[in-house]
Structure formats: structure tokens, C-alpha cells
Amino acid sequence: MDVIHTALWVSDIEQTRDFYVDALGLREKWSFTGDDGVENVYIGGDNAEFQFKYDPEGSPEIDSGSVAHVAVGVDSTDETFDRLVERADPPIRTEPTTMVDIGCRVAFVEGPDGYVVELVEELE
């Protein structure tokens, strides 16, 4: 058994692509438009993906507060954080910090639609 994807509604699919693919560095894996007209765009890394759902006729009201955060593994928290700030200018929740007790360097930024994204670098 494995986690495959998490589905999140978004209000602007291009803004979502710009943030998660162009600025963050994930890959768009595949996409389709359902019979209901909802666009489904899968963005991820080697394992799990985000399924971003967008309805051009009007997506449901997005309550980003119902999601504490999504975590993304990165090679360098500092480099990824700097790139995001430079390219996407997201609201910063927590600047890069080392969590010695769990062996990670993390930072939190706010992505499109208010979803908080945790950047996690595992330290050796």
C-alpha cells in the first residue's frame, strides 16, 4: 500500500503551475479534463503527487485553513526557499531553520490559494 496523491481545489490553474512547477521545481506528470469540465493537473516528484482540481466555471470555495500544510522534500531548503521568494514572492510563514531533533532543515511558505507548503531537507 502507498500514498498516491492528494487532491486540492485551486482557483487559478496557471498560477498553480507557475508556483509548483516553475518556482518550486516539481514536475507536471499528467492532466485531463473530466466530463464535468473540471481540469485535473497532477504535479509531483518521484513518489506522490498533488492532484490540482480547477473548474473554469467556478471552483468550490477554497478553505486552505482546512489543510494544515503539505510537505515537499527538497535537496536544499535554503536554495529552494530563495528561489521561491525570488520567483513567486510567497508570504513567508517560517524562514529556513534546522530541526536538530528530527534531522531536517525546514521552511514554510504560503502557496497559491493559501495552502502552506513545508520545504523539508533531510540532513545527514
Secondary structure, DSSP 4 states (H G I P E B T S, - for coil): ----EEEEE-S-HHHHHIIIIIIT--EEEEEEE-TTS-EEEEEESSS-EEEEEE-TT-PPPP-GGGS--EEEE-S-HHHHHHHHHHHT-PPEEEEEEEEGGGTEEEEEEE-GGG-EEEEEEE--
